[in-house]
Amino acid sequence: MIKGCNIKHYVFIFIIMIFIPNCGNRDKTKDLEFYIHSFGVDLNDFYIVCIVPIDGCESCISKALLFSKDEKNRVLLIVTSLYSKSINSILRQYQINNSTIITDNRNLAISMGLVQTLAPSLYLLKDGKVIKVLDLSNVIDQESAIKEAKMHLNSSK
């Protein structure tokens, strides 16, 4: 009888562990959709949304900007800052001038909690839904996070 209770207990914990991350991603999808739609863009058109706080850590933002530049057709790049001059300067510096860029000069992404102030976040999408968030401020190895994003793009072809 005691062994049966333990198995039920473990099954219950396992089920909860499966559903809790999905609830969080559902909320992230709603928040990201609301934000993106304010710019007239649809999440279904992209595999990754990369939000870069321009005033953040230079080594952090450079990795995300170079990644987004290389994958411009499948990655929506959002650059955010209160200073339009900062945005324009960074875009010129990295020679980014494609049509899949949103400039958020009101810092809405930061105020909505979609990105931290110091480092970019990459939202991996499948069928317009967030399946994972790579917050570069919370990872030890940013190169590995970028590689994971590239693998996601390769698997989405």
C-alpha positions as CSV (number, residue, x, y, z in Angstrom):
1,M,0.0,0.0,0.0
2,I,2.8,2.4,0.9
3,K,4.6,1.7,-2.4
4,G,1.5,2.4,-4.4
5,C,1.2,5.8,-2.7
6,N,4.8,6.6,-3.6
7,I,4.3,5.8,-7.3
8,K,1.1,7.9,-7.4
9,H,3.0,10.7,-5.7
10,Y,5.8,10.5,-8.3
11,V,3.3,10.4,-11.2
12,F,1.6,13.5,-9.8
13,I,4.8,15.4,-9.5
14,F,5.8,14.3,-13.0
15,I,2.6,15.6,-14.5
16,I,2.9,18.9,-12.7
17,M,6.5,19.3,-14.0
18,I,5.3,18.7,-17.6
19,F,2.5,21.3,-17.4
20,I,4.1,24.1,-15.4
21,P,6.7,25.1,-18.1
22,N,3.9,25.0,-20.8
23,C,1.8,27.5,-18.8
24,G,4.8,29.8,-18.6
25,N,5.4,29.6,-22.3
26,R,1.8,30.3,-23.0
27,D,2.0,33.5,-21.0
28,K,5.2,34.4,-22.8
29,T,3.5,33.8,-26.1
30,K,0.6,36.1,-25.2
31,D,3.0,38.9,-23.9
32,L,5.2,38.6,-27.0
33,E,2.2,38.6,-29.4
34,F,0.7,41.7,-27.7
35,Y,4.0,43.5,-28.0
36,I,4.7,42.4,-31.6
37,H,1.2,43.2,-32.8
38,S,1.7,46.8,-31.6
39,F,4.2,47.0,-34.5
40,G,2.0,45.3,-37.0
41,V,4.0,42.1,-37.1
42,D,2.8,38.5,-36.9
43,L,4.8,35.9,-34.9
44,N,4.0,33.2,-37.4
45,D,6.3,34.8,-39.9
46,F,9.4,34.0,-37.8
47,Y,11.2,31.2,-36.1
48,I,13.1,33.4,-33.6
49,V,12.4,36.8,-32.1
50,C,15.7,38.4,-30.9
51,I,15.2,41.4,-28.5
52,V,18.4,43.4,-28.0
53,P,18.6,46.2,-25.4
54,I,21.1,48.5,-27.2
55,D,22.3,50.1,-24.0
56,G,23.3,46.8,-22.5
57,C,26.5,44.9,-22.3
58,E,28.5,45.3,-25.6
59,S,29.8,41.8,-25.7
60,C,26.3,40.4,-25.0
61,I,24.5,42.5,-27.6
62,S,27.2,41.9,-30.3
63,K,26.6,38.2,-30.4
64,A,22.9,38.6,-30.7
65,L,23.2,41.3,-33.4
66,L,25.6,39.3,-35.5
67,F,23.4,36.2,-35.2
68,S,20.3,38.2,-36.2
69,K,22.2,39.8,-39.1
70,D,23.3,36.4,-40.5
71,E,19.8,34.9,-40.2
72,K,17.8,38.0,-41.2
73,N,15.0,36.2,-43.1
74,R,13.9,33.9,-40.3
75,V,14.8,36.0,-37.2
76,L,12.9,39.1,-36.2
77,L,15.4,41.6,-34.7
78,I,14.0,44.1,-32.2
79,V,16.4,46.7,-30.9
80,T,15.2,48.7,-27.9
81,S,16.5,51.9,-26.3
82,L,15.1,55.2,-25.1
83,Y,17.6,56.8,-27.4
84,S,17.0,56.7,-31.1
85,K,20.6,57.9,-31.7
86,S,21.9,54.8,-29.9
87,I,19.7,52.5,-32.0
88,N,20.7,54.2,-35.3
89,S,24.4,54.2,-34.3
90,I,24.4,50.4,-33.5
91,L,22.5,49.5,-36.7
92,R,25.1,51.5,-38.7
93,Q,28.0,50.0,-36.7
94,Y,26.8,46.4,-37.4
95,Q,25.6,47.3,-41.0
96,I,22.2,46.0,-40.3
97,N,19.6,47.3,-42.7
98,N,17.1,44.6,-43.5
99,S,13.4,44.8,-43.3
100,T,13.0,42.4,-40.4
101,I,14.0,45.0,-37.8
102,I,11.7,46.7,-35.3
103,T,13.1,49.7,-33.5
104,D,11.5,50.2,-30.0
105,N,12.5,53.7,-29.0
106,R,10.1,53.6,-26.1
107,N,11.7,50.6,-24.4
108,L,8.4,48.8,-24.2
109,A,10.2,45.4,-24.4
110,I,12.0,46.2,-21.2
111,S,9.0,47.7,-19.4
112,M,6.9,44.6,-20.3
113,G,9.6,42.3,-19.0
114,L,10.4,40.7,-22.3
115,V,14.1,41.4,-22.0
116,Q,16.5,42.4,-19.3
117,T,18.3,45.8,-19.5
118,L,21.8,44.3,-19.9
119,A,21.5,41.4,-22.3
120,P,19.4,40.1,-25.2
121,S,16.7,37.5,-25.1
122,L,16.0,35.1,-28.0
123,Y,12.4,33.7,-28.2
124,L,12.4,30.3,-30.0
125,L,9.1,29.9,-31.8
126,K,7.2,27.0,-33.4
127,D,3.9,27.7,-35.2
128,G,3.9,31.2,-33.7
129,K,4.2,29.9,-30.1
130,V,7.1,30.4,-27.7
131,I,8.7,27.1,-27.0
132,K,11.8,28.4,-25.2
133,V,13.4,31.7,-24.1
134,L,17.1,32.1,-24.2
135,D,17.9,35.0,-21.8
136,L,21.5,35.8,-22.4
137,S,21.7,37.5,-19.0
138,N,21.0,34.2,-17.3
139,V,23.3,31.8,-19.2
140,I,26.9,31.0,-18.4
141,D,28.0,30.4,-22.0
142,Q,26.3,32.8,-24.5
143,E,28.0,31.0,-27.4
144,S,26.1,27.8,-26.5
145,A,22.8,29.7,-26.4
146,I,23.5,31.2,-29.9
147,K,24.4,27.6,-31.1
148,E,21.1,26.4,-29.6
149,A,19.2,29.1,-31.5
150,K,21.0,28.1,-34.8
151,M,20.1,24.5,-34.2
152,H,16.5,25.6,-33.7
153,L,16.6,27.4,-37.1
154,N,18.1,24.3,-38.8
155,S,15.4,22.0,-37.4
156,S,12.7,24.5,-38.5
157,K,13.6,24.3,-42.2
